[in-house]
């Protein structure tokens, strides 16, 4: 099956917001390829290493919150 990695990356970035802690850190429990792509796009720090979390960039944190609302927010009415 061919997958749309752009859509996957948007969903992963949105879900990373749910693991937000210590200001700008988030747990990195997602697919390594997606995490590497998000790093290459400038949204998170390098996910390679022993740390169990990554740091959002300013842009990444804002986009993560925006995508969480867009993709998973409940609309009233």
PQR file of N, CA, C, O and H, with PARSE charges and radii, in Angstrom:
ATOM      1  N   UNK A   1       0.845  -1.172   0.000 -0.4000 1.5000
ATOM      2  CA  UNK A   1       0.000   0.000   0.000 -0.0000 2.0000
ATOM      3  C   UNK A   1       0.890   1.235   0.000  0.5500 1.7000
ATOM      4  O   UNK A   1       1.861   1.308   0.753 -0.5500 1.4000
ATOM      5  N   UNK A   2       0.563   2.190  -0.833 -0.4000 1.5000
ATOM      6  CA  UNK A   2       1.294   3.460  -0.893 -0.0000 2.0000
ATOM      7  C   UNK A   2       0.651   4.421   0.098  0.5500 1.7000
ATOM      8  O   UNK A   2      -0.569   4.583   0.112 -0.5500 1.4000
ATOM      9  H   UNK A   2      -0.226   2.130  -1.445  0.4000 1.0000
ATOM     10  N   UNK A   3       1.470   5.053   0.922 -0.4000 1.5000
ATOM     11  CA  UNK A   3       0.973   5.965   1.953 -0.0000 2.0000
ATOM     12  C   UNK A   3       1.358   7.404   1.646  0.5500 1.7000
ATOM     13  O   UNK A   3       2.409   7.663   1.059 -0.5500 1.4000
ATOM     14  H   UNK A   3       2.461   4.921   0.910  0.4000 1.0000
ATOM     15  N   UNK A   4       0.515   8.323   2.039 -0.4000 1.5000
ATOM     16  CA  UNK A   4       0.755   9.753   1.886 -0.0000 2.0000
ATOM     17  C   UNK A   4       1.549  10.227   3.103  0.5500 1.7000
ATOM     18  O   UNK A   4       0.967  10.499   4.153 -0.5500 1.4000
ATOM     19  H   UNK A   4      -0.339   8.112   2.516  0.4000 1.0000
ATOM     20  N   UNK A   5       2.861  10.327   2.970 -0.4000 1.5000
ATOM     21  CA  UNK A   5       3.709  10.679   4.114 -0.0000 2.0000
ATOM     22  C   UNK A   5       3.442  12.093   4.615  0.5500 1.7000
ATOM     23  O   UNK A   5       3.657  12.375   5.794 -0.5500 1.4000
ATOM     24  H   UNK A   5       3.333  10.106   2.116  0.4000 1.0000
ATOM     25  N   UNK A   6       2.984  12.975   3.757 -0.4000 1.5000
ATOM     26  CA  UNK A   6       2.664  14.347   4.199 -0.0000 2.0000
ATOM     27  C   UNK A   6       1.495  14.315   5.188  0.5500 1.7000
ATOM     28  O   UNK A   6       1.528  14.997   6.213 -0.5500 1.4000
ATOM     29  H   UNK A   6       2.809  12.746   2.799  0.4000 1.0000
ATOM     30  N   UNK A   7       0.479  13.536   4.887 -0.4000 1.5000
ATOM     31  CA  UNK A   7      -0.662  13.414   5.803 -0.0000 2.0000
ATOM     32  C   UNK A   7      -0.246  12.722   7.097  0.5500 1.7000
ATOM     33  O   UNK A   7      -0.699  13.096   8.178 -0.5500 1.4000
ATOM     34  H   UNK A   7       0.452  12.982   4.055  0.4000 1.0000
ATOM     35  N   UNK A   8       0.611  11.721   6.985 -0.4000 1.5000
ATOM     36  CA  UNK A   8       1.117  11.033   8.181 -0.0000 2.0000
ATOM     37  C   UNK A   8       1.881  12.023   9.051  0.5500 1.7000
ATOM     38  O   UNK A   8       1.686  12.064  10.266 -0.5500 1.4000
ATOM     39  H   UNK A   8       0.979  11.417   6.107  0.4000 1.0000
ATOM     40  N   UNK A   9       2.747  12.815   8.437 -0.4000 1.5000
ATOM     41  CA  UNK A   9       3.539  13.787   9.188 -0.0000 2.0000
ATOM     42  C   UNK A   9       2.646  14.802   9.894  0.5500 1.7000
ATOM     43  O   UNK A   9       2.922  15.180  11.032 -0.5500 1.4000
ATOM     44  H   UNK A   9       2.906  12.781   7.450  0.4000 1.0000
ATOM     45  N   UNK A  10       1.584  15.244   9.235 -0.4000 1.5000
ATOM     46  CA  UNK A  10       0.663  16.194   9.859 -0.0000 2.0000
ATOM     47  C   UNK A  10      -0.012  15.567  11.072  0.5500 1.7000
ATOM     48  O   UNK A  10      -0.148  16.210  12.112 -0.5500 1.4000
ATOM     49  H   UNK A  10       1.359  14.936   8.310  0.4000 1.0000
ATOM     50  N   UNK A  11      -0.433  14.318  10.940 -0.4000 1.5000
ATOM     51  CA  UNK A  11      -1.086  13.636  12.060 -0.0000 2.0000
ATOM     52  C   UNK A  11      -0.112  13.405  13.211  0.5500 1.7000
ATOM     53  O   UNK A  11      -0.467  13.615  14.371 -0.5500 1.4000
ATOM     54  H   UNK A  11      -0.323  13.796  10.094  0.4000 1.0000
ATOM     55  N   UNK A  12       1.106  12.977  12.905 -0.4000 1.5000
ATOM     56  CA  UNK A  12       2.107  12.749  13.954 -0.0000 2.0000
ATOM     57  C   UNK A  12       2.434  14.057  14.656  0.5500 1.7000
ATOM     58  O   UNK A  12       2.512  14.095  15.884 -0.5500 1.4000
ATOM     59  H   UNK A  12       1.394  12.807  11.963  0.4000 1.0000
ATOM     60  N   UNK A  13       2.626  15.130  13.897 -0.4000 1.5000
ATOM     61  CA  UNK A  13       2.926  16.423  14.509 -0.0000 2.0000
ATOM     62  C   UNK A  13       1.783  16.859  15.424  0.5500 1.7000
ATOM     63  O   UNK A  13       2.025  17.370  16.517 -0.5500 1.4000
ATOM     64  H   UNK A  13       2.562  15.099  12.899  0.4000 1.0000
ATOM     65  N   UNK A  14       0.546  16.659  14.986 -0.4000 1.5000
ATOM     66  CA  UNK A  14      -0.603  17.006  15.826 -0.0000 2.0000
ATOM     67  C   UNK A  14      -0.606  16.171  17.100  0.5500 1.7000
ATOM     68  O   UNK A  14      -0.813  16.711  18.187 -0.5500 1.4000
ATOM     69  H   UNK A  14       0.349  16.244  14.098  0.4000 1.0000
ATOM     70  N   UNK A  15      -0.384  14.878  16.988 -0.4000 1.5000
ATOM     71  CA  UNK A  15      -0.428  13.997  18.156 -0.0000 2.0000
ATOM     72  C   UNK A  15       0.750  14.220  19.099  0.5500 1.7000
ATOM     73  O   UNK A  15       0.644  13.940  20.293 -0.5500 1.4000
ATOM     74  H   UNK A  15      -0.216  14.440  16.105  0.4000 1.0000
ATOM     75  N   UNK A  16       1.867  14.716  18.583 -0.4000 1.5000
ATOM     76  CA  UNK A  16       2.998  15.033  19.456 -0.0000 2.0000
ATOM     77  C   UNK A  16       2.603  16.080  20.497  0.5500 1.7000
ATOM     78  O   UNK A  16       3.161  16.102  21.594 -0.5500 1.4000
ATOM     79  H   UNK A  16       1.954  14.943  17.613  0.4000 1.0000
ATOM     80  N   UNK A  17       1.650  16.942  20.164 -0.4000 1.5000
ATOM     81  CA  UNK A  17       1.203  17.966  21.101 -0.0000 2.0000
ATOM     82  C   UNK A  17       0.620  17.351  22.365  0.5500 1.7000
ATOM     83  O   UNK A  17       0.705  17.943  23.441 -0.5500 1.4000
ATOM     84  H   UNK A  17       1.196  16.924  19.272  0.4000 1.0000
ATOM     85  N   UNK A  18       0.024  16.162  22.242 -0.4000 1.5000
ATOM     86  CA  UNK A  18      -0.568  15.498  23.402 -0.0000 2.0000
ATOM     87  C   UNK A  18       0.474  15.086  24.437  0.5500 1.7000
ATOM     88  O   UNK A  18       0.154  14.931  25.615 -0.5500 1.4000
ATOM     89  H   UNK A  18      -0.045  15.681  21.368  0.4000 1.0000
ATOM     90  N   UNK A  19       1.724  14.909  23.999 -0.4000 1.5000
ATOM     91  CA  UNK A  19       2.791  14.523  24.915 -0.0000 2.0000
ATOM     92  C   UNK A  19       3.602  15.694  25.431  0.5500 1.7000
ATOM     93  O   UNK A  19       4.680  15.501  25.994 -0.5500 1.4000
ATOM     94  H   UNK A  19       1.984  15.035  23.041  0.4000 1.0000
ATOM     95  N   UNK A  20       3.101  16.899  25.247 -0.4000 1.5000
ATOM     96  CA  UNK A  20       3.816  18.114  25.641 -0.0000 2.0000
ATOM     97  C   UNK A  20       4.074  18.138  27.147  0.5500 1.7000
ATOM     98  O   UNK A  20       3.166  17.903  27.945 -0.5500 1.4000
ATOM     99  H   UNK A  20       2.226  17.055  24.789  0.4000 1.0000
ATOM    100  N   UNK A  21       5.314  18.424  27.525 -0.4000 1.5000
ATOM    101  CA  UNK A  21       5.693  18.550  28.932 -0.0000 2.0000
ATOM    102  C   UNK A  21       6.907  19.464  29.031  0.5500 1.7000
ATOM    103  O   UNK A  21       7.614  19.675  28.046 -0.5500 1.4000
ATOM    104  H   UNK A  21       6.051  18.615  26.877  0.4000 1.0000
ATOM    105  N   UNK A  22       7.140  19.994  30.199 -0.4000 1.5000
ATOM    106  CA  UNK A  22       8.298  20.864  30.451 -0.0000 2.0000
ATOM    107  C   UNK A  22       8.414  21.989  29.422  0.5500 1.7000
ATOM    108  O   UNK A  22       9.513  22.300  28.960 -0.5500 1.4000
ATOM    109  H   UNK A  22       6.565  19.823  30.999  0.4000 1.0000
ATOM    110  N   UNK A  23       7.308  22.585  29.072 -0.4000 1.5000
ATOM    111  CA  UNK A  23       7.326  23.738  28.173 -0.0000 2.0000
ATOM    112  C   UNK A  23       7.273  23.392  26.707  0.5500 1.7000
ATOM    113  O   UNK A  23       6.234  23.557  26.069 -0.5500 1.4000
ATOM    114  H   UNK A  23       6.416  22.333  29.447  0.4000 1.0000
ATOM    115  N   UNK A  24       8.384  22.910  26.155 -0.4000 1.5000
ATOM    116  CA  UNK A  24       8.465  22.661  24.714 -0.0000 2.0000
ATOM    117  C   UNK A  24       8.910  21.245  24.382  0.5500 1.7000
ATOM    118  O   UNK A  24       9.206  20.956  23.223 -0.5500 1.4000
ATOM    119  H   UNK A  24       9.228  22.775  26.674  0.4000 1.0000
ATOM    120  N   UNK A  25       8.965  20.362  25.360 -0.4000 1.5000
ATOM    121  CA  UNK A  25       9.385  18.985  25.114 -0.0000 2.0000
ATOM    122  C   UNK A  25       8.170  18.097  24.878  0.5500 1.7000
ATOM    123  O   UNK A  25       7.088  18.362  25.402 -0.5500 1.4000
ATOM    124  H   UNK A  25       8.725  20.597  26.302  0.4000 1.0000
ATOM    125  N   UNK A  26       8.352  17.044  24.088 -0.4000 1.5000
ATOM    126  CA  UNK A  26       7.291  16.080  23.849 -0.0000 2.0000
ATOM    127  C   UNK A  26       7.897  14.689  23.723  0.5500 1.7000
ATOM    128  O   UNK A  26       9.028  14.532  23.264 -0.5500 1.4000
ATOM    129  H   UNK A  26       9.231  16.829  23.662  0.4000 1.0000
ATOM    130  N   UNK A  27       7.146  13.697  24.131 -0.4000 1.5000
ATOM    131  CA  UNK A  27       7.623  12.311  24.043 -0.0000 2.0000
ATOM    132  C   UNK A  27       7.705  11.905  22.588  0.5500 1.7000
ATOM    133  O   UNK A  27       6.870  12.309  21.779 -0.5500 1.4000
ATOM    134  H   UNK A  27       6.227  13.825  24.504  0.4000 1.0000
ATOM    135  N   UNK A  28       8.702  11.110  22.251 -0.4000 1.5000
ATOM    136  CA  UNK A  28       8.946  10.773  20.844 -0.0000 2.0000
ATOM    137  C   UNK A  28       8.589   9.331  20.484  0.5500 1.7000
ATOM    138  O   UNK A  28       9.387   8.645  19.845 -0.5500 1.4000
ATOM    139  H   UNK A  28       9.380  10.782  22.908  0.4000 1.0000
ATOM    140  N   UNK A  29       7.449   8.876  20.865 -0.4000 1.5000
ATOM    141  CA  UNK A  29       7.039   7.495  20.639 -0.0000 2.0000
ATOM    142  C   UNK A  29       6.345   7.239  19.310  0.5500 1.7000
ATOM    143  O   UNK A  29       5.370   6.489  19.269 -0.5500 1.4000
ATOM    144  H   UNK A  29       6.800   9.433  21.384  0.4000 1.0000
ATOM    145  N   UNK A  30       6.811   7.829  18.241 -0.4000 1.5000
ATOM    146  CA  UNK A  30       6.196   7.632  16.925 -0.0000 2.0000
ATOM    147  C   UNK A  30       7.215   7.061  15.949  0.5500 1.7000
ATOM    148  O   UNK A  30       8.402   6.957  16.258 -0.5500 1.4000
ATOM    149  H   UNK A  30       7.603   8.438  18.275  0.4000 1.0000
ATOM    150  N   UNK A  31       6.742   6.701  14.787 -0.4000 1.5000
ATOM    151  CA  UNK A  31       7.553   6.130  13.713 -0.0000 2.0000
ATOM    152  C   UNK A  31       8.808   6.971  13.457  0.5500 1.7000
ATOM    153  O   UNK A  31       8.729   8.192  13.323 -0.5500 1.4000
ATOM    154  H   UNK A  31       5.778   6.786  14.535  0.4000 1.0000
ATOM    155  N   UNK A  32       9.960   6.307  13.391 -0.4000 1.5000
ATOM    156  CA  UNK A  32      11.237   7.006  13.215 -0.0000 2.0000
ATOM    157  C   UNK A  32      11.309   7.791  11.920  0.5500 1.7000
ATOM    158  O   UNK A  32      11.844   8.900  11.896 -0.5500 1.4000
ATOM    159  H   UNK A  32      10.023   5.315  13.500  0.4000 1.0000
ATOM    160  N   UNK A  33      10.778   7.230  10.840 -0.4000 1.5000
ATOM    161  CA  UNK A  33      10.823   7.950   9.564 -0.0000 2.0000
ATOM    162  C   UNK A  33      10.029   9.250   9.645  0.5500 1.7000
ATOM    163  O   UNK A  33      10.480  10.291   9.167 -0.5500 1.4000
ATOM    164  H   UNK A  33      10.344   6.329  10.859  0.4000 1.0000
ATOM    165  N   UNK A  34       8.852   9.185  10.249 -0.4000 1.5000
ATOM    166  CA  UNK A  34       8.034  10.400  10.402 -0.0000 2.0000
ATOM    167  C   UNK A  34       8.754  11.411  11.292  0.5500 1.7000
ATOM    168  O   UNK A  34       8.775  12.603  10.986 -0.5500 1.4000
ATOM    169  H   UNK A  34       8.485   8.339  10.637  0.4000 1.0000
ATOM    170  N   UNK A  35       9.342  10.941  12.387 -0.4000 1.5000
ATOM    171  CA  UNK A  35      10.059  11.851  13.287 -0.0000 2.0000
ATOM    172  C   UNK A  35      11.239  12.507  12.569  0.5500 1.7000
ATOM    173  O   UNK A  35      11.494  13.696  12.758 -0.5500 1.4000
ATOM    174  H   UNK A  35       9.325   9.973  12.635  0.4000 1.0000
ATOM    175  N   UNK A  36      11.951  11.746  11.755 -0.4000 1.5000
ATOM    176  CA  UNK A  36      13.071  12.323  11.005 -0.0000 2.0000
ATOM    177  C   UNK A  36      12.590  13.362  10.002  0.5500 1.7000
ATOM    178  O   UNK A  36      13.226  14.401   9.827 -0.5500 1.4000
ATOM    179  H   UNK A  36      11.744  10.780  11.602  0.4000 1.0000
ATOM    180  N   UNK A  37      11.462  13.082   9.338 -0.4000 1.5000
ATOM    181  CA  UNK A  37      10.921  14.066   8.391 -0.0000 2.0000
ATOM    182  C   UNK A  37      10.515  15.353   9.106  0.5500 1.7000
ATOM    183  O   UNK A  37      10.747  16.447   8.592 -0.5500 1.4000
ATOM    184  H   UNK A  37      10.945  12.237   9.480  0.4000 1.0000
ATOM    185  N   UNK A  38       9.910  15.227  10.291 -0.4000 1.5000
ATOM    186  CA  UNK A  38       9.525  16.424  11.051 -0.0000 2.0000
ATOM    187  C   UNK A  38      10.754  17.228  11.473  0.5500 1.7000
ATOM    188  O   UNK A  38      10.721  18.458  11.496 -0.5500 1.4000
ATOM    189  H   UNK A  38       9.722  14.338  10.708  0.4000 1.0000
ATOM    190  N   UNK A  39      11.830  16.529  11.804 -0.4000 1.5000
ATOM    191  CA  UNK A  39      13.086  17.215  12.129 -0.0000 2.0000
ATOM    192  C   UNK A  39      13.616  17.947  10.890  0.5500 1.7000
ATOM    193  O   UNK A  39      14.027  19.104  10.974 -0.5500 1.4000
ATOM    194  H   UNK A  39      11.857  15.529  11.785  0.4000 1.0000
ATOM    195  N   UNK A  40      13.602  17.269   9.752 -0.4000 1.5000
ATOM    196  CA  UNK A  40      14.091  17.883   8.514 -0.0000 2.0000
ATOM    197  C   UNK A  40      13.262  19.104   8.121  0.5500 1.7000
ATOM    198  O   UNK A  40      13.783  20.035   7.505 -0.5500 1.4000
ATOM    199  H   UNK A  40      13.267  16.329   9.684  0.4000 1.0000
ATOM    200  N   UNK A  41      11.977  19.105   8.472 -0.4000 1.5000
ATOM    201  CA  UNK A  41      11.099  20.242   8.174 -0.0000 2.0000
ATOM    202  C   UNK A  41      11.263  21.366   9.192  0.5500 1.7000
ATOM    203  O   UNK A  41      10.687  22.441   9.022 -0.5500 1.4000
ATOM    204  H   UNK A  41      11.554  18.349   8.972  0.4000 1.0000
ATOM    205  N   UNK A  42      12.042  21.132  10.249 -0.4000 1.5000
ATOM    206  CA  UNK A  42      12.314  22.181  11.224 -0.0000 2.0000
ATOM    207  C   UNK A  42      11.302  22.290  12.347  0.5500 1.7000
ATOM    208  O   UNK A  42      11.244  23.319  13.021 -0.5500 1.4000
ATOM    209  H   UNK A  42      12.510  20.259  10.387  0.4000 1.0000
ATOM    210  N   UNK A  43      10.490  21.238  12.570 -0.4000 1.5000
ATOM    211  CA  UNK A  43       9.468  21.290  13.607 -0.0000 2.0000
ATOM    212  C   UNK A  43       9.948  20.787  14.968  0.5500 1.7000
ATOM    213  O   UNK A  43       9.447  21.224  16.003 -0.5500 1.4000
ATOM    214  H   UNK A  43      10.538  20.402  12.023  0.4000 1.0000
ATOM    215  N   UNK A  44      10.910  19.876  14.969 -0.4000 1.5000
ATOM    216  CA  UNK A  44      11.401  19.292  16.224 -0.0000 2.0000
ATOM    217  C   UNK A  44      12.917  19.163  16.175  0.5500 1.7000
ATOM    218  O   UNK A  44      13.533  19.224  15.111 -0.5500 1.4000
ATOM    219  H   UNK A  44      11.317  19.521  14.128  0.4000 1.0000
ATOM    220  N   UNK A  45      13.504  18.981  17.362 -0.4000 1.5000
ATOM    221  CA  UNK A  45      14.938  18.730  17.432 -0.0000 2.0000
ATOM    222  C   UNK A  45      15.228  17.329  16.897  0.5500 1.7000
ATOM    223  O   UNK A  45      14.307  16.543  16.672 -0.5500 1.4000
ATOM    224  H   UNK A  45      13.004  18.932  18.227  0.4000 1.0000
ATOM    225  N   UNK A  46      16.484  17.027  16.698 -0.4000 1.5000
ATOM    226  CA  UNK A  46      16.894  15.727  16.154 -0.0000 2.0000
ATOM    227  C   UNK A  46      16.409  14.608  17.071  0.5500 1.7000
ATOM    228  O   UNK A  46      16.761  14.588  18.250 -0.5500 1.4000
ATOM    229  H   UNK A  46      17.231  17.665  16.881  0.4000 1.0000
ATOM    230  N   UNK A  47      15.606  13.673  16.553 -0.4000 1.5000
ATOM    231  CA  UNK A  47      15.074  12.599  17.396 -0.0000 2.0000
ATOM    232  C   UNK A  47      16.069  11.482  17.683  0.5500 1.7000
ATOM    233  O   UNK A  47      15.799  10.620  18.520 -0.5500 1.4000
ATOM    234  H   UNK A  47      15.319  13.688  15.595  0.4000 1.0000
ATOM    235  N   UNK A  48      17.218  11.481  17.004 -0.4000 1.5000
ATOM    236  CA  UNK A  48      18.205  10.424  17.207 -0.0000 2.0000
ATOM    237  C   UNK A  48      18.952  10.681  18.515  0.5500 1.7000
ATOM    238  O   UNK A  48      19.485  11.768  18.735 -0.5500 1.4000
ATOM    239  H   UNK A  48      17.437  12.182  16.325  0.4000 1.0000
ATOM    240  N   UNK A  49      18.981   9.680  19.364 -0.4000 1.5000
ATOM    241  CA  UNK A  49      19.681   9.786  20.635 -0.0000 2.0000
ATOM    242  C   UNK A  49      18.948   9.026  21.714  0.5500 1.7000
ATOM    243  O   UNK A  49      17.891   8.442  21.476 -0.5500 1.4000
ATOM    244  H   UNK A  49      18.548   8.797  19.185  0.4000 1.0000
ATOM    245  N   UNK A  50      19.519   9.039  22.900 -0.4000 1.5000
ATOM    246  CA  UNK A  50      18.966   8.263  24.016 -0.0000 2.0000
ATOM    247  C   UNK A  50      17.806   8.949  24.723  0.5500 1.7000
ATOM    248  O   UNK A  50      17.043   8.293  25.431 -0.5500 1.4000
ATOM    249  H   UNK A  50      20.378   9.514  23.093  0.4000 1.0000
ATOM    250  N   UNK A  51      17.664  10.246  24.543 -0.4000 1.5000
ATOM    251  CA  UNK A  51      16.575  10.968  25.203 -0.0000 2.0000
ATOM    252  C   UNK A  51      15.229  10.405  24.747  0.5500 1.7000
ATOM    253  O   UNK A  51      15.071  10.012  23.592 -0.5500 1.4000
ATOM    254  H   UNK A  51      18.285  10.779  23.968  0.4000 1.0000
ATOM    255  N   UNK A  52      14.275  10.370  25.654 -0.4000 1.5000
ATOM    256  CA  UNK A  52      12.951   9.849  25.333 -0.0000 2.0000
ATOM    257  C   UNK A  52      12.012  10.924  24.817  0.5500 1.7000
ATOM    258  O   UNK A  52      10.839  10.664  24.552 -0.5500 1.4000
ATOM    259  H   UNK A  52      14.404  10.689  26.593  0.4000 1.0000
ATOM    260  N   UNK A  53      12.536  12.132  24.676 -0.4000 1.5000
ATOM    261  CA  UNK A  53      11.710  13.219  24.173 -0.0000 2.0000
ATOM    262  C   UNK A  53      12.519  14.091  23.218  0.5500 1.7000
ATOM    263  O   UNK A  53      13.745  14.005  23.156 -0.5500 1.4000
ATOM    264  H   UNK A  53      13.490  12.343  24.891  0.4000 1.0000
ATOM    265  N   UNK A  54      11.803  14.926  22.481 -0.4000 1.5000
ATOM    266  CA  UNK A  54      12.405  15.901  21.578 -0.0000 2.0000
ATOM    267  C   UNK A  54      11.869  17.280  21.963  0.5500 1.7000
ATOM    268  O   UNK A  54      10.916  17.390  22.735 -0.5500 1.4000
ATOM    269  H   UNK A  54      10.806  14.995  22.532  0.4000 1.0000
ATOM    270  N   UNK A  55      12.482  18.316  21.425 -0.4000 1.5000
ATOM    271  CA  UNK A  55      12.054  19.688  21.701 -0.0000 2.0000
ATOM    272  C   UNK A  55      11.400  20.250  20.439  0.5500 1.7000
ATOM    273  O   UNK A  55      11.951  20.159  19.342 -0.5500 1.4000
ATOM    274  H   UNK A  55      13.256  18.227  20.799  0.4000 1.0000
ATOM    275  N   UNK A  56      10.215  20.830  20.620 -0.4000 1.5000
ATOM    276  CA  UNK A  56       9.570  21.534  19.521 -0.0000 2.0000
ATOM    277  C   UNK A  56      10.340  22.806  19.225  0.5500 1.7000
ATOM    278  O   UNK A  56      10.854  23.448  20.141 -0.5500 1.4000
ATOM    279  H   UNK A  56       9.767  20.903  21.511  0.4000 1.0000
ATOM    280  N   UNK A  57      10.424  23.175  17.961 -0.4000 1.5000
ATOM    281  CA  UNK A  57      10.847  24.523  17.612 -0.0000 2.0000
ATOM    282  C   UNK A  57       9.631  25.421  17.863  0.5500 1.7000
ATOM    283  O   UNK A  57       8.528  24.917  18.074 -0.5500 1.4000
ATOM    284  H   UNK A  57      10.007  22.653  17.217  0.4000 1.0000
ATOM    285  N   UNK A  58       9.817  26.712  17.843 -0.4000 1.5000
ATOM    286  CA  UNK A  58       8.693  27.632  18.038 -0.0000 2.0000
ATOM    287  C   UNK A  58       7.623  27.387  16.976  0.5500 1.7000
ATOM    288  O   UNK A  58       6.431  27.318  17.277 -0.5500 1.4000
ATOM    289  H   UNK A  58      10.714  27.122  17.672  0.4000 1.0000
ATOM    290  N   UNK A  59       8.072  27.258  15.733 -0.4000 1.5000
ATOM    291  CA  UNK A  59       7.147  26.991  14.629 -0.0000 2.0000
ATOM    292  C   UNK A  59       6.467  25.628  14.796  0.5500 1.7000
ATOM    293  O   UNK A  59       5.269  25.489  14.549 -0.5500 1.4000
ATOM    294  H   UNK A  59       9.040  27.314  15.489  0.4000 1.0000
ATOM    295  N   UNK A  60       7.240  24.631  15.215 -0.4000 1.5000
ATOM    296  CA  UNK A  60       6.701  23.289  15.384 -0.0000 2.0000
ATOM    297  C   UNK A  60       5.628  23.219  16.458  0.5500 1.7000
ATOM    298  O   UNK A  60       4.615  22.542  16.284 -0.5500 1.4000
ATOM    299  H   UNK A  60       8.213  24.743  15.415  0.4000 1.0000
ATOM    300  N   UNK A  61       5.845  23.914  17.567 -0.4000 1.5000
ATOM    301  CA  UNK A  61       4.864  23.919  18.648 -0.0000 2.0000
ATOM    302  C   UNK A  61       3.555  24.566  18.193  0.5500 1.7000
ATOM    303  O   UNK A  61       2.473  24.043  18.458 -0.5500 1.4000
ATOM    304  H   UNK A  61       6.668  24.464  17.709  0.4000 1.0000
ATOM    305  N   UNK A  62       3.660  25.692  17.514 -0.4000 1.5000
ATOM    306  CA  UNK A  62       2.462  26.382  17.024 -0.0000 2.0000
ATOM    307  C   UNK A  62       1.731  25.532  15.986  0.5500 1.7000
ATOM    308  O   UNK A  62       0.504  25.435  16.019 -0.5500 1.4000
ATOM    309  H   UNK A  62       4.539  26.117  17.299  0.4000 1.0000
ATOM    310  N   UNK A  63       2.470  24.921  15.073 -0.4000 1.5000
ATOM    311  CA  UNK A  63       1.850  24.101  14.033 -0.0000 2.0000
ATOM    312  C   UNK A  63       1.236  22.832  14.618  0.5500 1.7000
ATOM    313  O   UNK A  63       0.179  22.389  14.170 -0.5500 1.4000
ATOM    314  H   UNK A  63       3.466  25.000  15.046  0.4000 1.0000
ATOM    315  N   UNK A  64       1.887  22.256  15.606 -0.4000 1.5000
ATOM    316  CA  UNK A  64       1.362  21.070  16.266 -0.0000 2.0000
ATOM    317  C   UNK A  64       0.019  21.361  16.924  0.5500 1.7000
ATOM    318  O   UNK A  64      -0.928  20.587  16.786 -0.5500 1.4000
ATOM    319  H   UNK A  64       2.746  22.617  15.970  0.4000 1.0000
ATOM    320  N   UNK A  65      -0.058  22.467  17.633 -0.4000 1.5000
ATOM    321  CA  UNK A  65      -1.310  22.852  18.284 -0.0000 2.0000
ATOM    322  C   UNK A  65      -2.397  23.140  17.246  0.5500 1.7000
ATOM    323  O   UNK A  65      -3.548  22.737  17.419 -0.5500 1.4000
ATOM    324  H   UNK A  65       0.712  23.096  17.745  0.4000 1.0000
ATOM    325  N   UNK A  66      -2.034  23.829  16.183 -0.4000 1.5000
ATOM    326  CA  UNK A  66      -2.989  24.160  15.126 -0.0000 2.0000
ATOM    327  C   UNK A  66      -3.532  22.891  14.464  0.5500 1.7000
ATOM    328  O   UNK A  66      -4.736  22.769  14.236 -0.5500 1.4000
ATOM    329  H   UNK A  66      -1.100  24.156  16.042  0.4000 1.0000
ATOM    330  N   UNK A  67      -2.636  21.948  14.156 -0.4000 1.5000
ATOM    331  CA  UNK A  67      -3.052  20.700  13.512 -0.0000 2.0000
ATOM    332  C   UNK A  67      -3.901  19.838  14.430  0.5500 1.7000
ATOM    333  O   UNK A  67      -4.835  19.182  13.969 -0.5500 1.4000
ATOM    334  H   UNK A  67      -1.658  22.047  14.341  0.4000 1.0000
ATOM    335  N   UNK A  68      -3.594  19.827  15.717 -0.4000 1.5000
ATOM    336  CA  UNK A  68      -4.398  19.053  16.657 -0.0000 2.0000
ATOM    337  C   UNK A  68      -5.843  19.548  16.615  0.5500 1.7000
ATOM    338  O   UNK A  68      -6.781  18.753  16.567 -0.5500 1.4000
ATOM    339  H   UNK A  68      -2.836  20.361  16.092  0.4000 1.0000
ATOM    340  N   UNK A  69      -6.008  20.859  16.635 -0.4000 1.5000
ATOM    341  CA  UNK A  69      -7.349  21.445  16.561 -0.0000 2.0000
ATOM    342  C   UNK A  69      -8.006  21.141  15.215  0.5500 1.7000
ATOM    343  O   UNK A  69      -9.172  20.749  15.162 -0.5500 1.4000
ATOM    344  H   UNK A  69      -5.245  21.505  16.675  0.4000 1.0000
ATOM    345  N   UNK A  70      -7.257  21.322  14.133 -0.4000 1.5000
ATOM    346  CA  UNK A  70      -7.803  21.110  12.780 -0.0000 2.0000
ATOM    347  C   UNK A  70      -8.220  19.650  12.566  0.5500 1.7000
ATOM    348  O   UNK A  70      -9.310  19.377  12.065 -0.5500 1.4000
ATOM    349  H   UNK A  70      -6.310  21.640  14.176  0.4000 1.0000
ATOM    350  N   UNK A  71      -7.359  18.735  12.942 -0.4000 1.5000
ATOM    351  CA  UNK A  71      -7.600  17.319  12.640 -0.0000 2.0000
ATOM    352  C   UNK A  71      -8.496  16.612  13.642  0.5500 1.7000
ATOM    353  O   UNK A  71      -9.226  15.691  13.277 -0.5500 1.4000
ATOM    354  H   UNK A  71      -6.472  18.957  13.349  0.4000 1.0000
ATOM    355  N   UNK A  72      -8.450  17.030  14.900 -0.4000 1.5000
ATOM    356  CA  UNK A  72      -9.125  16.265  15.955 -0.0000 2.0000
ATOM    357  C   UNK A  72     -10.063  17.084  16.831  0.5500 1.7000
ATOM    358  O   UNK A  72     -10.715  16.532  17.717 -0.5500 1.4000
ATOM    359  H   UNK A  72      -7.857  17.778  15.197  0.4000 1.0000
ATOM    360  N   UNK A  73     -10.140  18.383  16.599 -0.4000 1.5000
ATOM    361  CA  UNK A  73     -11.009  19.223  17.420 -0.0000 2.0000
ATOM    362  C   UNK A  73     -12.485  18.944  17.155  0.5500 1.7000
ATOM    363  O   UNK A  73     -12.869  18.592  16.040 -0.5500 1.4000
ATOM    364  H   UNK A  73      -9.610  18.831  15.879  0.4000 1.0000
ATOM    365  N   UNK A  74     -13.289  19.102  18.168 -0.4000 1.5000
ATOM    366  CA  UNK A  74     -14.732  18.921  18.050 -0.0000 2.0000
ATOM    367  C   UNK A  74     -15.355  20.247  17.668  0.5500 1.7000
ATOM    368  O   UNK A  74     -15.124  21.268  18.316 -0.5500 1.4000
ATOM    369  H   UNK A  74     -12.977  19.389  19.074  0.4000 1.0000
ATOM    370  N   UNK A  75     -16.148  20.219  16.610 -0.4000 1.5000
ATOM    371  CA  UNK A  75     -16.855  21.430  16.209 -0.0000 2.0000
ATOM    372  C   UNK A  75     -18.221  21.440  16.873  0.5500 1.7000
ATOM    373  O   UNK A  75     -18.902  20.416  16.938 -0.5500 1.4000
ATOM    374  H   UNK A  75     -16.336  19.390  16.084  0.4000 1.0000
ATOM    375  N   UNK A  76     -18.608  22.596  17.360 -0.4000 1.5000
ATOM    376  CA  UNK A  76     -19.914  22.688  18.018 -0.0000 2.0000
ATOM    377  C   UNK A  76     -21.007  22.819  16.958  0.5500 1.7000
ATOM    378  O   UNK A  76     -20.791  23.354  15.871 -0.5500 1.4000
ATOM    379  H   UNK A  76     -18.055  23.427  17.307  0.4000 1.0000
ATOM    380  N   UNK A  77     -22.166  22.320  17.310 -0.4000 1.5000
ATOM    381  CA  UNK A  77     -23.291  22.446  16.409 -0.0000 2.0000
ATOM    382  C   UNK A  77     -23.655  21.174  15.863  0.5500 1.7000
ATOM    383  O   UNK A  77     -24.595  21.087  15.073 -0.5500 1.4000
ATOM    384  H   UNK A  77     -22.342  21.886  18.193  0.4000 1.0000
TER
END
